[in-house]
Amino acid sequence: MPINPRPATVPPPDLSEAGVIARAVAGDGGAFEILMRRYNQTLFRTARAILKSDAEAEEAVQEGWLHAWRGLHTFRAEARLSTWLVRIVTNEALGRLRRTSAEVIPLEAAMLSTDRTTQEALSESPHRTPEEELGRAQVRRLMESRIDLLPEAYRTVFMLRAVEEMSVEEVAEALCIPEATVRTRFFRARALLREGLAGEMDLALGEAFSFDGARCDRITASVLARARAEGLARDG
């Protein structure tokens, strides 16, 4: 379906999400910017859980947004936009892993493996000094390092369920896996994290992989510039 760009405007604040989507489909950069700023953090956390790199995650989110804008006219309102977007960014992040020939170990194989490196990845403790135990910022960094030690699929489910607080049904739909699998992976991820974090885990959940305004601005500006170059939108 061809997109007819029109000058970007700022949609009224009381416009429904369906209305914002419709204006974005028509090429309204201001409308799409609203969507990006609304979901940037969720998508960054999703990509970061898979790629374990801030820079790679930012690039995956930008590519995901462009894929979403090109295909936004195919989105159906009966689905949740957040779920649709998470699926797009998940596929982009996993594709990056495959293109870089990164080894992805199946979860059950990882749990049963006797390989020393694999077992260390599941149990290794990040180095901590007494000073690093003080304050919420230190606890947050500790949690992030622990989350990075989880197998990729555990990290993704944990990030969406515990940090982004998506429901089991939403995570299952976004990742195209059974709900029972979501529950199992989430339970195992929490169990692994508790071994190292104990009571500190819940304290820092809301701040894990913090998504500051500068990162949101950077992703949004890059996507808008590339979208205008493709003719998806133009300046007003």
C-alpha positions in Angstrom: 0.0 0.0 0.0 1.6 3.3 -1.1 2.1 6.0 1.5 1.4 9.6 0.6 3.5 11.8 2.8 2.1 15.0 4.2 3.6 17.7 6.4 4.3 16.6 9.9 2.0 18.1 12.6 1.5 17.6 16.3 -1.6 15.6 16.9 -3.9 16.8 19.7 -3.1 15.2 23.1 -6.6 13.7 23.4 -6.4 11.8 20.0 -6.8 8.1 20.4 -4.0 5.7 19.6 -5.9 4.5 16.6 -6.1 8.1 15.4 -2.4 8.6 15.9 -1.7 5.5 14.0 -3.9 6.6 11.1 -2.1 9.9 10.9 1.3 8.2 11.0 0.2 5.9 8.1 -0.6 9.0 6.1 2.9 10.2 6.6 2.5 12.5 9.6 6.0 12.5 11.3 4.6 14.2 14.4 2.2 11.3 14.9 4.8 8.7 14.5 7.1 10.5 16.9 4.4 10.2 19.5 4.3 6.5 19.0 8.1 6.3 19.2 8.4 8.2 22.4 5.6 6.1 23.9 7.2 2.7 23.1 11.0 3.5 22.8 11.8 2.3 26.3 9.9 -1.0 25.9 11.5 -1.8 22.6 15.0 -0.8 23.7 14.7 -3.1 26.7 13.5 -5.9 24.5 16.4 -5.5 22.1 18.9 -5.0 24.9 17.8 -8.3 26.5 18.6 -10.2 23.4 21.8 -8.4 22.2 23.4 -7.4 25.5 24.8 -4.3 23.9 23.4 -0.8 24.3 24.7 0.3 20.9 23.4 -2.8 19.1 20.1 -2.5 20.8 19.7 1.2 19.7 20.4 0.2 16.1 17.9 -2.7 16.3 15.2 -0.4 17.7 15.8 2.1 14.9 15.6 -0.6 12.2 12.5 -2.0 13.9 10.8 1.3 13.9 11.5 1.8 10.2 10.1 -1.7 9.5 7.0 -0.8 11.6 6.5 2.5 9.8 6.7 0.8 6.4 4.2 -1.8 7.4 2.0 0.3 9.7 -0.9 0.2 7.2 -1.1 -3.6 7.8 -1.5 -3.3 11.5 -5.0 -4.4 12.7 -6.6 -2.7 15.7 -7.7 -6.0 17.2 -4.1 -6.6 18.2 -2.1 -4.5 20.7 0.3 -2.2 19.1 2.9 -2.8 21.8 2.8 -6.5 21.1 3.2 -6.0 17.3 6.1 -3.7 17.8 7.9 -6.0 20.3 7.6 -8.8 17.8 9.2 -6.7 15.1 12.1 -5.6 17.3 12.6 -9.1 18.6 12.9 -10.4 15.0 15.3 -7.6 14.2 17.5 -8.3 17.2 17.5 -12.1 16.6 18.4 -11.5 13.0 21.4 -9.5 14.1 22.6 -12.4 16.3 22.3 -14.7 13.3 24.1 -12.3 11.0 27.0 -12.0 13.4 27.1 -15.8 13.8 26.5 -15.4 17.5 26.0 -18.8 19.1 22.5 -19.2 20.5 22.2 -22.2 22.8 18.8 -23.8 23.3 17.5 -23.3 26.8 17.1 -26.9 27.8 20.6 -27.7 26.3 22.1 -24.9 28.3 20.5 -26.1 31.6 21.7 -29.7 31.0 25.1 -28.9 29.4 28.2 -30.1 31.2 30.3 -27.6 29.3 32.3 -25.5 31.8 31.8 -22.2 29.9 28.0 -22.7 29.7 27.7 -23.5 33.3 29.9 -20.5 34.3 27.5 -18.3 32.3 24.6 -19.5 34.4 26.3 -19.3 37.8 29.2 -16.8 37.6 29.1 -14.0 40.1 30.0 -10.5 38.9 32.8 -8.9 40.9 31.4 -6.7 43.7 33.2 -4.4 46.2 31.7 -3.3 49.5 31.2 0.2 48.0 29.2 -1.2 45.1 26.7 -2.6 47.5 25.7 0.8 48.6 22.9 2.8 47.0 20.2 1.9 44.4 22.5 2.8 41.5 25.0 0.2 42.5 22.2 -2.4 43.0 20.9 -1.6 39.6 24.2 -2.2 38.0 24.5 -5.5 39.9 21.1 -6.5 38.6 21.9 -5.6 35.0 25.1 -7.7 35.2 23.1 -10.6 36.6 20.4 -10.4 33.9 23.2 -10.4 31.3 24.3 -13.8 32.6 20.9 -15.4 31.8 20.5 -17.4 28.6 19.0 -15.1 25.9 15.5 -16.5 25.9 15.3 -16.2 29.7 16.5 -12.6 29.5 13.9 -11.6 26.9 11.0 -13.1 28.9 12.2 -11.7 32.2 12.7 -8.2 30.7 9.1 -8.2 29.2 7.4 -9.7 32.2 9.3 -8.3 35.2 10.6 -5.0 33.9 8.0 -4.0 31.3 5.2 -5.7 33.2 3.6 -7.3 30.2 1.1 -10.1 30.8 1.9 -13.7 30.1 -0.5 -13.6 27.2 1.2 -10.5 25.7 4.7 -11.9 26.0 3.5 -15.2 24.5 2.0 -13.4 21.5 5.0 -11.1 21.0 7.5 -13.9 21.1 5.4 -16.5 19.4 5.8 -19.1 22.1 3.2 -20.9 24.3 2.0 -19.2 27.5 3.3 -22.2 29.5 6.7 -21.6 28.1 6.6 -18.0 29.2 5.7 -19.0 32.7 8.4 -21.6 32.9 11.2 -19.3 31.5 10.1 -16.5 33.8 10.1 -18.8 36.8 13.6 -20.2 36.0 15.0 -16.7 35.3 13.8 -15.4 38.7 15.2 -18.5 40.4 18.6 -17.9 38.9 18.6 -14.2 39.7 17.5 -14.8 43.3 20.6 -16.9 43.9 22.8 -13.9 43.5 20.4 -11.0 44.2 18.3 -12.2 47.1 16.1 -9.4 48.4 17.9 -6.7 46.3 16.2 -7.8 43.0 12.8 -6.0 43.4 14.5 -2.8 44.7 16.1 -2.1 41.3 13.6 -3.6 38.8 12.2 -0.3 37.7 15.6 1.2 37.0 17.2 -1.7 35.2 18.7 -0.7 31.8 17.6 2.9 32.4 16.3 4.6 29.3 17.1 8.3 29.6 15.8 11.2 27.6 18.9 11.5 25.5 18.7 8.0 24.2 15.0 8.4 23.4 15.8 11.7 21.6 18.6 10.0 19.7 16.5 7.1 18.5 13.6 9.3 17.6 15.6 11.8 15.6 17.5 9.1 13.7 14.3 7.3 12.7 12.5 10.5 11.6 15.5 11.5 9.5 15.7 8.2 7.8 11.9 8.1 7.3 12.0 11.5 5.6 14.8 10.3 3.4 12.6 7.4 2.3 9.6 9.6 1.8 7.6 8.2 4.6 7.2 11.7 6.1 8.5 15.2 5.5 9.0 18.3 7.5 6.1 20.6 8.0 
